[in-house]
Amino acid sequence: AAGMFLRLLSDVRWRAADPKWRRMTCSRRSTSSTAEPHPVSLPAQARVVICGGGIMGTSVAYHLSKMGWKDVVLLEQGRLAAGSTRFCAGIVSTARHASVELKMADYSNKLYQQLEQETGVKTGYTRTGSVSLAQTQDRLISLKRIASSLNVMGIPCEIITPKQVAQLHPLINIHDLVGAMYVPEDALVSSANVSLALATAASRNGVQIHERTSVSHVLVQKGRVTGVGTDRGQIQCQYFVNCAGQWAYELGHSGEEPVNIPLHACEHFYLLTHPLKEPLASNIPTVVDPDGRIYIRNWQGGILSGGFEKNPKPLFTEGRNQLEIHNLQEDWDHFEPLLSALLRRMPDLEALQIMQLVNCPESFTPDMRCIMGESPTVQGYFVLAGMNSAGISYGGGAGKYLAEWMVNGYPSENVWPLDLKRFGTLQSSRTFLRHRVMEVMPLMCDLKVPRWDFQTGRQLRTSPLYDRLDAQGARWMEKHGFERVKYFVPPGRDLLDLDQSKTFYKPDWFDIVGSEVKCCKEAVCVIDMSSFTKFEISSTGDQALESLQYLFSNDLDVPVGHVVHTGMLNEKGGYENDCSIARLSKRSFFMISPTDQQVHCWAWLKNRLPDDSSLTMEDVTWKYTALNLIGPRAVDVLSELSYAPITPEHFPSLFCKEMSVGYANGIRVMSITHTGEPGFMLYIPIEYALHVYNEVMNMGQKYGIRNAGYYALRSLRIEKFFAFWGQDLDAFTTPMECGREFQVKLEKGMEFVGQEALLEQKQNGVYKRFTMFILEDHDTDMDLWPWWGEPIYRNGRYVGKTTSSAYSYTLERHVCLGFVQHFDEKTGEELVVTTDFINQGEYEIDIAGQRFQAKAKLYPFSSLFTHRRRKDEEELSGYQRE
Amino acid sequence: AIPVRSSRLPLLSDAMPAPAHLFPLIRNCEISRLCSTVCYCHHKHLCCLSSHFAHSHFRYAPQKKFVALYRPKENFNHFIHARDYASTPQRFYLTPPQVNSILKANEYSFKVPEFDGKNVSSVLGFDSNQLPANAPIEDRRSAATCLQTRGMLLGVFDGHAGCACAQAVSERLFYYIAVSLLPHETLLEIENAVESGRALLPILQWHKHPNDYFSKEASKLYFNSLRTYWQELIDLNSGETTDVKEALINAFKRLDNDISLEAQVGDPNSFLNYLVLRVAFSGATACVAHVDGVDLHIANTGDSRAMLGVQEEDGSWSAVNLSYDHNAQNEHEVERVKMEHPKSEEKSLVKQDRLLGLLMPFRAFGDVKFKWSIELQKRVIESGPDQLNDNEYTKFIPPNYHTPPYLTAEPEVIHHRLRPQDKFLVLATDGLWETMHRQDVARIVGEYLTGVHHQQPIAVGGYKVTLGQMHGLLTERRARISSVFEDQNAATHLIRHAVGNNEFGTVDHERLSKMLSLPEELARMYRDDITIIVVQFNSHVIGACQNEEL
């Protein structure tokens, strides 16, 4: 059935690809692929098979062949560059929010620029520049933030006035503008030709390209790709790359071992016109008007204009539903708001004659970022798809990173934000995808303010306490499908106001979170932290300990009942995961990782743990509700509830004990808090969750207990310089670079992953250093708040970017965390970062173009810690040198 | 508690809801004559029977006559002045949200659930709604899915001389139909279950609006009658497969017979006794659809109507009648009635387009005044409760009453095989058909269901169109379709048009507001109760069924 389906799809894409299609009416079936002889037969085997001949497939093929992998076959069900690639608007834009996306776009731009020269294929590359317009001050702030990022990347970019906009583009109505961002090096290309050029170059390098060949399924044995089934026979291969665009989801599910690729197509419309009376100059800048939700580019002297409407039309939800295909028609009524925006932006176009309204489906992902990487379930199965309508901008860079990933085992950049493994099966429901992409597509143009949350696809995973907390005023955010509390609105506060707190400035929950933080500091708070990923690893013999000792950097051979903070490092010493592991018994371990590690960490361990039936690993995330008791009185609450001595002598820091709380037995209590405050984590079998929560709240009353949310937690951990994986730490950061040598046991008597790299770093020093910045002249009430990704300047020179920030209610200052690098002033070469280098600089943080003085610190304020526990001091001994 | 619904229109700020516990007082309350009820008195809580008597004695006073007597504008002004002492005039105009809350108060939608992402039923779902003119409303509606056989049942019931009969028929008829359709084995199974006190197989899954109630008190009585019916069916076991048409006719006739018998036998419980008499002495028409795959059966008794909406190849909409009205306008029906009675009565049978000069529908449930012999009527009334005896209407014997029965509940059944172009079915009481032509109904529902813009997509093609021209066109279209988006329910949309359409065929808010703010005493003069069910068909499934059979 799958083969049949892909056949049908190829017809569709043919139709889209061939302008003559409309004239070929009834003879369509006979002209489909089977009727025409294929000149070259398929090879029986290859190292890599790539499915999809669009910009992604050809870019991967191009880069693989450049990197020396020549035994590559690219299969395309229709013709090359005939899908979304052919129809996309061809705008290469580097104005991106996320750093990795920005880098991909920048690389793509540079690649396309020289592609014509390299291949001889005309790509239509024209450097036009782009102007992004701001109709509001908030939009201008957003553009300024991007401009700051672009500038430190070396991409020319400036914020300009409406008058300057008028000079750049004579047709623009500037009356409602407050400013704009001009990126002079952005370009236009013919996307299909870029794809053909990449294919040509790849083909010259030995890649075999077969058109009109449909992949029906991927063959998998023992969790590894072994081959590909097509309508023209099988090909044995070691690697498969799914670049099937909007069909990637479907193709992922066609094999026996499903690969979840959460993306969903939406219709996307753009308008083509006849040339203007005075045709537009070929180098006229592309205009992006996000407030009007449209983009406008030159197209053969006329314009091409499309946009991202508020009410997108998702399609192909049922995948093989052919009925929707004929709907791929011009829908003018749907386009009306965008047309109005266009005529408002360029009123002189009224008399311009319409040529066509093109309907070209684009695929979107649940979090607006593309999908890249290896499947967590099938080794050798790579994916590159879900470009959220930026396929051309990302094509070159994304193909490069994926090729590096395949050839070297890892890409040259931190691509975690794009990694397929950030998703699991829970994001693969068709209903979820359909609903979510309807929210994502309009977001393309919406203002991206700090701390926005998706509204669709919510309440999927919840703690058993969800209703209780919700009734007490909880405001929710979502992580990996799990609802987590941001903060609790006290009774009597205006709720509507709070929900609309979308601002770049001080948010209106400021005081609410402040009081939660205060309660954590002075009394006790309870935070539901059930979303954290929890694994249990055990064995009949010593296999568990031995394997974990090899995979984790800290020494896990600790007495039973101890908790160890440790990194799960890769060969280069970078953090693949940052977790806490409790030794439950001699042979079993309980591991706590960040919420979004559920898929990645599982796959990482599965692929590396010995294939031994006596060693078992279980994901027990769903089995436990986790309550975090934070604050100096947590110990009182717990001891009253358990009738057990919880004094530091009996229950030292970083300790784990099973005990009873209230009537419930077998509660796993750990003396850790993830924030540096005193307190405990309670891992409660879910059926006891409500009971324990009620007991804690009742007993806690006399100690002033209250609920708190993640915003309070975040403020607490950042002011104490605690790094979080996924935000501050990534696969390119080693413990040495973030002051966590104490979590590494270089001499634990056995080899571990990353040890060599760490030893080398220890000897030679590090090239970046995790640093804490206290903003000095920043007015919390009046100034823009930092978020993350702000450039850091040392003595006026760019040295790195922030990774997270929060207001410290204790210091009454903003704290930013980030990495400082040392670039040679002349050559730009990266140099070793020493403590002196950090300490002897004058720092500034650039928030949307405005620089604020900052004080750099390599160690947290010791005064912030209320040391009561021996083990604490031991753990923090590293900090005390300051 | 007596099933009185306080379904008054929430139209005036000081209109109090009718509390049910006041019911026993009602019969003592003198009811002002309709014509003099210009001043609105909110202390009068009308019960089913007495309100009827006061208002629309068998539709003695046809709407149009009244409209001619009182020119609406004058009437309105009069009314406003009369109320000046109580409220300020500007309260009179309902805001669009107020209008919507009135129109949507009774709306109900049902979507046939999908299995595995697909709906395999030929019915996509239905929308239904009611707008009362009588207080309380005398129309009823029912919808249910047959659980032991395939198919779905939908029906509208228009009561007269009270709502008791319409209420009973809306509760009971579908059970009679479902039982008539059941195979012998299932009937046996059900009977055995009842016999041994085991749980019954569910027969119907009802799709009810919260306002659609069932009488709890009578359920035992109704159940016993139903059980007697299936026991007879078991004894009669013909061994033949049940023909839907036959089943429908049998069910209608049997239920009417049971209604009549129950009234004759009476009930020891005085409340029930009064109830069965009220049911029998009031009347109701019924228009019922049974949809099973491509087979659509319409069983109609009376002057409600079933209409099929058909989409022509060019996208336009046309209407196909699937029922014949049983009234004086139907020559065949007049012919039938005349055939059934001696020639001597020919002139008195139909007078002023009414049966015996009284009743508009020529077929109906209940209405034993047109079915029983004079002796029987007198006997039952005399032995009946005081309420019945005090009632002028029940005691009144129709003139020229010689050879009863004059009235039957036997339906006319039309079978239609659904085609892909059959997009929807409208079942509605005459309140709708009096104000709208079926062709307009087909167009309005059709355009609503497809969305105007889907129906006629704009294509530029080879024409020379400028951006400005296109923009103008689109803005205009947007304005036009915005009224469609106000309604999420096709039946509501239809009522909005039926009540609010001006001479240009578009909804006029002012008119809508006026019509809906009429006090209940006046409302009945301008409009009748309207009940509408719009069933949407699944053309894909219907097309697939057709192909399979070909």
HADDOCK unambig.tbl for C-alpha pairs under 7 A between the chains (distance, minus, plus):
assign (segid A and resid 330 and name CA) (segid B and resid 459 and name CA) 6.84 0.50 0.50
assign (segid A and resid 331 and name CA) (segid B and resid 457 and name CA) 6.82 0.50 0.50
assign (segid A and resid 332 and name CA) (segid B and resid 458 and name CA) 6.31 0.50 0.50
assign (segid A and resid 333 and name CA) (segid B and resid 453 and name CA) 6.82 0.50 0.50
assign (segid A and resid 333 and name CA) (segid B and resid 474 and name CA) 6.04 0.50 0.50
assign (segid A and resid 336 and name CA) (segid B and resid 471 and name CA) 6.91 0.50 0.50
assign (segid A and resid 336 and name CA) (segid B and resid 474 and name CA) 6.17 0.50 0.50
assign (segid A and resid 339 and name CA) (segid B and resid 471 and name CA) 6.78 0.50 0.50
assign (segid A and resid 340 and name CA) (segid B and resid 471 and name CA) 6.81 0.50 0.50
assign (segid A and resid 349 and name CA) (segid B and resid 467 and name CA) 6.84 0.50 0.50
assign (segid A and resid 350 and name CA) (segid B and resid 466 and name CA) 6.43 0.50 0.50
assign (segid A and resid 350 and name CA) (segid B and resid 467 and name CA) 5.06 0.50 0.50
assign (segid A and resid 350 and name CA) (segid B and resid 468 and name CA) 4.15 0.50 0.50
assign (segid A and resid 351 and name CA) (segid B and resid 466 and name CA) 5.29 0.50 0.50
assign (segid A and resid 351 and name CA) (segid B and resid 467 and name CA) 6.28 0.50 0.50
assign (segid A and resid 351 and name CA) (segid B and resid 468 and name CA) 6.09 0.50 0.50
assign (segid A and resid 352 and name CA) (segid B and resid 466 and name CA) 5.12 0.50 0.50
assign (segid A and resid 352 and name CA) (segid B and resid 467 and name CA) 5.81 0.50 0.50
assign (segid A and resid 353 and name CA) (segid B and resid 464 and name CA) 6.44 0.50 0.50
assign (segid A and resid 353 and name CA) (segid B and resid 465 and name CA) 5.53 0.50 0.50
assign (segid A and resid 353 and name CA) (segid B and resid 466 and name CA) 4.07 0.50 0.50
assign (segid A and resid 353 and name CA) (segid B and resid 467 and name CA) 6.19 0.50 0.50
assign (segid A and resid 354 and name CA) (segid B and resid 465 and name CA) 5.71 0.50 0.50
assign (segid A and resid 354 and name CA) (segid B and resid 466 and name CA) 5.51 0.50 0.50
assign (segid A and resid 354 and name CA) (segid B and resid 467 and name CA) 6.16 0.50 0.50
